[in-house]
Amino acid sequence: MIRVVYLGKLADVAGKSESQFASSSGDLDWPDILALLDSHVAEGLAEAVRDQRVKVALNGEVLADKTFLVAKDGDEIALLPPVSGG
């Protein structure tokens, strides 16, 4: 299982704070995650995380480019919304 944690406004869009996904092929990459979010979580969540300002952390380490994501069984992915403020 791969755990996906939604932080801030992304949790509001998802309607929950996390999901768990299994992959029949083993590893999940960024397109796999987007497809799972589209089909198994909330409408609009995958669109929200496509925003360039949304960051992705894999096992606590923020990735420089979310397209490099490769998650394995037991991994945790955190989706971090853009920081707001002034």
C-alpha positions in Angstrom: 0.0 0.0 0.0 1.0 3.5 -0.7 -0.3 6.2 1.6 -1.2 9.6 0.1 -1.6 12.5 2.6 -3.5 15.7 1.6 -2.5 18.8 3.4 -4.2 22.2 3.8 -6.8 23.1 1.1 -6.1 19.8 -0.7 -7.6 17.9 2.2 -10.7 20.1 1.9 -10.9 19.3 -1.9 -10.4 15.6 -1.2 -12.9 15.5 1.7 -10.4 13.6 3.8 -6.8 13.8 5.0 -5.4 10.7 3.4 -5.9 7.7 1.1 -4.2 4.4 0.6 -3.7 2.8 -2.8 -2.3 -0.5 -3.9 -0.7 -1.0 -7.3 -1.0 -4.2 -9.2 2.1 -3.3 -11.1 4.2 -2.4 -8.1 5.5 1.1 -8.3 3.3 4.2 -8.8 4.6 7.1 -10.8 3.1 10.7 -11.0 0.7 9.8 -13.9 -0.5 6.8 -11.9 -1.2 8.9 -8.8 -3.1 11.5 -10.9 -5.3 8.7 -12.4 -6.0 7.3 -8.9 -6.9 10.7 -7.5 -9.3 11.3 -10.5 -11.0 7.9 -10.2 -10.9 7.1 -6.4 -10.9 10.3 -4.4 -12.7 13.6 -5.2 -13.5 15.2 -8.5 -11.2 18.1 -9.1 -8.4 16.8 -6.8 -6.1 15.7 -9.6 -6.7 19.0 -11.3 -5.8 20.9 -8.1 -2.5 18.9 -7.6 -1.5 19.6 -11.2 -0.9 23.2 -10.2 2.8 23.9 -10.6 2.8 25.5 -7.1 1.7 22.2 -5.4 4.7 20.4 -4.0 5.1 16.6 -3.5 7.1 15.0 -0.7 8.0 11.3 -0.8 8.7 9.9 2.6 9.3 13.3 4.1 11.6 14.6 1.3 10.2 17.3 -1.0 10.8 16.5 -4.6 12.3 19.1 -6.9 10.1 17.8 -9.8 7.0 15.8 -9.1 7.3 14.0 -12.4 10.3 12.2 -10.9 8.0 10.5 -8.3 8.3 6.7 -8.1 6.5 5.4 -5.0 6.9 1.8 -3.8 4.9 -0.3 -1.4 5.1 1.2 2.1 5.9 4.7 0.9 4.1 7.9 1.9 3.4 10.7 -0.5 2.4 14.1 0.9 0.7 16.7 -1.4 1.5 20.2 -0.2 -0.7 23.1 -1.4 0.8 26.5 -2.3 1.7 28.6 0.6 -0.4 31.7 0.9 0.1 34.8 2.9 1.5 38.2 2.5 
